[in-house]
Amino acid sequence: MEATNPEKIQVREVTQYQPTWTAKEPGQPGVFTIQLILDHGAEEFIIQPDADDADVLVELLERGENVYFDVGRRVLMFGNRAIRG
């Protein structure tokens, strides 16, 4: 049986996240960053959404039971959702 190489893992679970906001020069908009902690610290990734996207992302992260990040494609996936009819 072949050992799993951590570099080959492309999709990781987001186990924690840390949103931050950094001030810029007076009169300039600040910068939002969200640090994604993947698989309990096996890897980290930082995204820099604009204010509107940051608001939506934090809400989705709070609601998501299972959130995954595709490292190669840089895609956040918020698990499966049932269709309500």
N, C-alpha and C positions, 0 to 999 in steps of 0.2 A: 504494500500500500504506500502510495506517494505522500510525503508530508506536505501540508498546506503551507505555502509561502505567503506571509502577510502582504507582500507587495502585489500578489495576484488578486487579492480581495478587492473588488470594485464597489460593492454595495455594503455599507456599514450602517448599523443602527445609531441614531442620534440618542445618546443616553443623558446628555445635559447640554444646556446652552447658556450663554452669557451675553445679554444685550448690553451695549455701551453706547454712549454718545460723547463725542469729543468736540469741544469748542474750537472755533477758528478765530480769525481776526474779528474785532468788533464790526458788526454789520454784515458779516458773512454767515451763511448757514453752517451749522455744525455737521459733523459726519457721524452717521450711525454705523456700528459694526455689530455683527452677531457672530460670536465664536461658537462653533459647533464642536462638542466633545463627542467623538465617535467611539463606539464599543468600549465604554468605560476608560477612555484615555489612550486607546491603541493608536488613535490618530486624531488630529484636530484640523479644522478648516475654518477660515474666516471669510464671511461674506460682508459686503458693504452695500446694503439696499438704501434706496432713497426713503424719505420719511413715510410716504404712503405704503410702500412695500414693507418697510420694517413693521408698521402697525399690523398689517395683514399677516406677515410671517410669525410674529410673536403670538397672535391669536391662534393661528393654526398649530404652532408648536405646543401651546398650552392645552389645546383640545385633543391633540393627537395621542392616541394610545400607543401606536407604533409609528415612529417616524424614521425614515431611512434616507441616507444620502449616497447617491451614486458618485463616487469620487472621480471617475474617468469622465463622465458627462457633466458633472457639477449640477445635479438635479436633486432637489428635495422631494421626497415622496411621503405622503401623509397617510399611508396605510389604506386598506380597503374600506369603503363606505357602503352601507346598504342603501338601496334605492327605496325611497318611501313612496308608496302608491296610493 
